[in-house]
């Protein structure tokens, strides 16, 4: 089986909060700051979250 997409994630846990941090395999998300990038993902393009099953 060949993979057509590869995404690198790091699982993190801090005081009961669990999260996944994308460290590679995706194109740069538009935005000057992390807050701008998050806003873009939430309001414009939700495909990364849906692809990751989050």
N, C-alpha and C positions, 0 to 999 in steps of 0.2 A: 504494500500500500504506500502510495506517495502522498505527502502532505502538500496541499496547495497554499496553505497559510500557516505561518509560525509566529506566535506571539510569546514573548518572555514575560513572566509574572513573578513577583515576590509576594509571598503571603506574610502579612504582618499582624501582630496582636499587641495591643496596648491597653491595659486596664479594662479588659472586657470587650473592647472594640476590635473587630476583626476586619481586615481589609486586604485588597489585592492591589499591588502597585505594578503598573505596566512599565517595564524597563527596556523593551525593545520589540521590534517587529511591526510597528505602526508608523504611518507618516506623521510628520509634525502637525500638531493641531494648531490652527490659526489663533493668534492672541499674543499680546506683548507680555502678559503676566500669567501666572498659574490660575488666578481668579478669572481672567479673560478666557483662558483655554477651557476651564470648567464651565463657564457660562455658555461658550460655543457648543460644547458637548451636550449640555442640558437643553438648550433652546433651539439649536440649528440641526445638529447631526447626531442622532442617537444610535447609529449603526454599530459603533465600537462596543457600547454596553450590551446591546442585543447579541452581538457576535460572541462576547465573552460569557453570556448567560448570567449576567449580574442583575 
